[in-house]
């Protein structure tokens, strides 16, 4: 049987403006907090994809009503007391859902639930969340002593702790903060390296208890809180691919509108600027505490850099597209601090290295690093490309192109 393949070839300039789908991280958290609220709230322009639809179904299984209204969700919450699910809760491939939901379920007095997922999710490490939740008094068991799903949770009896994250992880931080809403006393998370702060911003949006002081974030037991509408900004990770495409295709200029510009997510912009990218961006509004604006990228000759390890937690999902940009940069690019990418739904470090090699890019990989030797574009030779590939059925942008919010549907 023939192996599937794509035919690709260099294309002309990319020009125009577009909007990208909603932010996945905010969609996950918005659905969960609306399910815990009292009353009815709407989630405008969420991402409707496999992971987030799994979250919608999980919150339905726990008693919330999640209804579609065109591209939006309308959610009627259960308050802080969720309903015991009648069946195993399937998290699909969504690691964010499983880890954050462990924090919520650990605080549900007397509620019993079992969380599972697909084969990939059942291989992913859950001990990093289970261990600190157990320190708070949570009853959680599962495969390999609770390090892997399926995981069984019996909620209640939580007490606040102070926990220092051994590895930068917004998911672990968020799980503990969510558990802290049901715990006696103060729950404190200390993060030596900043991670994305969507959970903290949504706590403030919904009026939940939160204190932030340097690397320390604290919460405490919450009182019932009313639902509020929430608009999800465009996903920066999705925007990153269009921005890098504009940077490496000669004579291109692309503007992404309505995109989230949360500084704990935009580390890639700082690295690309250091590489010589012609990038502009501006915050023009805010939604639920999330800065939203536009980013403009123009074709730029890039140069290799050594990436600051401290920036990786602020761009962990954008490392693959950074590696693509590095393939077109002059000189060497070194990307460190990638151990977290080894334990995603796939080994992303290995996958990046494999695909770059297939395109003729010089690349080395270590346990937690990548090093590439770029192949900068010779604009005097229009036939220059990494391999003699041919593109069929492509869609290019022009000055009249506008891509609205995509409309998909929950099934």
Buried (B, 14 or more C-beta within 10 A) or exposed (E): EEEEEEEBEBEEBBBBBBBBBBBBBBBBBBBBBBBBBBBBBBBBBBBBBEBBBBBBBBBBBBBBEBBBEEBBBBBBBBBBEBEBBEEEBBBBBBBBBBBBBBBBBBBBEEBEBBBBBBEEBBBBEBBBBBBBBBBBBBBBBBEEEBBBBBBBBBBBBBEBBEBEBEEBBBBBBBBBBBBBBBBBEBBBBBBEBBBBBBBBBBBEBBEBBBEEEEEEBBBBBBEEBEBBBBBBBBBBBBBBBBBBBBBBBBEBBBBBBBBBBBBBBBBBBBBBEBBBBBBEBEBEEBBBBBBBBBBBBBBBBBBBBEBBBBBBBBBBBBBBBBBBBBBBBBBBBBBBBBEBBEBBBEBBBEBBBEBBEEBEBEBEBEEBBBBBBBBBBEEEEEEEBBEEEEEEEEEBBEEEBEBEBBEBEEE
